[in-house]
Amino acid sequence: MLKLRAWAVSDLDRIGEIEQSSFSDPWSGQMLEGAFRSLNFIGFVLEEESRVVGYIGGGHVLDEGEVFLVAVDSQSRNKGYGKMLVNEFIRSCLDYGVKRVFLEVRRSNTTAIACYTSCGFIKIAERARYYGDGEDAIIMEKKI
Ligand SMILES: CC(C)(COP(=O)(O)OP(=O)(O)OC[C@H]1O[C@@H](n2cnc3c(N)ncnc32)[C@H](O)[C@@H]1OP(=O)(O)O)[C@@H](O)C(=O)NCCC(=O)NCCS
């Protein structure tokens, strides 16, 4: 059974595990907890048979929302879970009066770009050599 629910503090270890296995520059447990405890945090996890298999986290300020983190466990990818998480984030942003949601993604991350495009995000800018290893960032926006 699938369940989409808000992040809880007890999810942080499992989120950290998926984060470690998904990124070359993962957020540390401390960074994840800091984001989780921040005032304007919005975050959801997706559970499959009571096990967290994906998460999204971000924040909202005035009428802008931003996705900081999103990942799905490698064994559960390409089943629509990434889209479910992004769409839930957007739905929640609407409750806070957000009008535009932003995110940044590595230029080479075509899977993530496909997921965001499918959710209605469009590329609005690029930031050259944004990441620590010199890769460019693509900035995407969805008006909601
Ligand atoms: C990016 C990520 C979250 C997407 O999650 P997912 O559950 O695999 O994606 P979905 O199954 O919801 O797919 C969403 C869309 O992307 C497309 N897609 C998924 N995998 C793809 C692939 N390998 N190549 C091209 N398109 C792909 C799907 O076709 C779908 O579009 P559609 O509904 O219009 O057909 C997941 O791949 C992931 O965790 N990657 C590693 C971490 C990461 O890069 N996070 C993003 C950082 S910015």
PDBQT file of the ligand as one rigid body, heavy atoms in Angstrom, charges set to zero:
ROOT
HETATM    1  C1  LIG A 201      14.376  12.345 -10.109  1.00  0.00    +0.000 C 
HETATM    2  C2  LIG A 201      13.559  11.281  -9.397  1.00  0.00    +0.000 C 
HETATM    3  C3  LIG A 201      13.098  11.855  -8.046  1.00  0.00    +0.000 C 
HETATM    4  C4  LIG A 201      12.329  10.961 -10.249  1.00  0.00    +0.000 C 
HETATM    5  O1  LIG A 201      11.524  10.060  -9.540  1.00  0.00    +0.000 OA
HETATM    6  P1  LIG A 201      10.799   8.831 -10.243  1.00  0.00    +0.000 P 
HETATM    7  O2  LIG A 201       9.834   8.292  -9.246  1.00  0.00    +0.000 OA
HETATM    8  O3  LIG A 201      11.780   7.909 -10.802  1.00  0.00    +0.000 OA
HETATM    9  O4  LIG A 201      10.045   9.597 -11.445  1.00  0.00    +0.000 OA
HETATM   10  P2  LIG A 201       8.592   9.295 -12.010  1.00  0.00    +0.000 P 
HETATM   11  O5  LIG A 201       8.424   7.811 -12.150  1.00  0.00    +0.000 OA
HETATM   12  O6  LIG A 201       7.586  10.042 -11.212  1.00  0.00    +0.000 OA
HETATM   13  O7  LIG A 201       8.714   9.913 -13.472  1.00  0.00    +0.000 OA
HETATM   14  C5  LIG A 201       8.381  11.230 -13.726  1.00  0.00    +0.000 C 
HETATM   15  C6  LIG A 201       8.546  11.524 -15.184  1.00  0.00    +0.000 C 
HETATM   16  O8  LIG A 201       9.923  11.423 -15.565  1.00  0.00    +0.000 OA
HETATM   17  C7  LIG A 201      10.055  10.485 -16.626  1.00  0.00    +0.000 C 
HETATM   18  N1  LIG A 201      11.210   9.640 -16.334  1.00  0.00    +0.000 N 
HETATM   19  C8  LIG A 201      11.410   8.884 -15.242  1.00  0.00    +0.000 A 
HETATM   20  N2  LIG A 201      12.585   8.236 -15.329  1.00  0.00    +0.000 NA
HETATM   21  C9  LIG A 201      13.123   8.613 -16.518  1.00  0.00    +0.000 A 
HETATM   22  C10 LIG A 201      14.328   8.296 -17.212  1.00  0.00    +0.000 A 
HETATM   23  N3  LIG A 201      15.219   7.452 -16.683  1.00  0.00    +0.000 N 
HETATM   24  N4  LIG A 201      14.572   8.902 -18.396  1.00  0.00    +0.000 NA
HETATM   25  C11 LIG A 201      13.674   9.767 -18.936  1.00  0.00    +0.000 A 
HETATM   26  N5  LIG A 201      12.508  10.084 -18.341  1.00  0.00    +0.000 NA
HETATM   27  C12 LIG A 201      12.237   9.525 -17.157  1.00  0.00    +0.000 A 
HETATM   28  C13 LIG A 201       8.823   9.639 -16.617  1.00  0.00    +0.000 C 
HETATM   29  O9  LIG A 201       8.546   9.207 -17.934  1.00  0.00    +0.000 OA
HETATM   30  C14 LIG A 201       7.780  10.563 -16.059  1.00  0.00    +0.000 C 
HETATM   31  O10 LIG A 201       7.183  11.357 -17.061  1.00  0.00    +0.000 OA
HETATM   32  P3  LIG A 201       5.701  11.017 -17.657  1.00  0.00    +0.000 P 
HETATM   33  O11 LIG A 201       4.801  10.802 -16.489  1.00  0.00    +0.000 OA
HETATM   34  O12 LIG A 201       5.389  12.262 -18.418  1.00  0.00    +0.000 OA
HETATM   35  O13 LIG A 201       5.901   9.788 -18.463  1.00  0.00    +0.000 OA
HETATM   36  C15 LIG A 201      14.375   9.985  -9.178  1.00  0.00    +0.000 C 
HETATM   37  O14 LIG A 201      14.850   9.535 -10.435  1.00  0.00    +0.000 OA
HETATM   38  C16 LIG A 201      15.552  10.120  -8.238  1.00  0.00    +0.000 C 
HETATM   39  O15 LIG A 201      15.400   9.995  -7.035  1.00  0.00    +0.000 OA
HETATM   40  N6  LIG A 201      16.751  10.382  -8.769  1.00  0.00    +0.000 N 
HETATM   41  C17 LIG A 201      17.954  10.504  -7.938  1.00  0.00    +0.000 C 
HETATM   42  C18 LIG A 201      17.902  11.738  -7.085  1.00  0.00    +0.000 C 
HETATM   43  C19 LIG A 201      17.707  12.990  -7.906  1.00  0.00    +0.000 C 
HETATM   44  O16 LIG A 201      18.357  13.174  -8.928  1.00  0.00    +0.000 OA
HETATM   45  N7  LIG A 201      16.831  13.887  -7.437  1.00  0.00    +0.000 N 
HETATM   46  C20 LIG A 201      16.561  15.151  -8.097  1.00  0.00    +0.000 C 
HETATM   47  C21 LIG A 201      17.541  16.171  -7.717  1.00  0.00    +0.000 C 
HETATM   48  S1  LIG A 201      17.247  17.741  -8.476  1.00  0.00    +0.000 SA
ENDROOT
TORSDOF 0
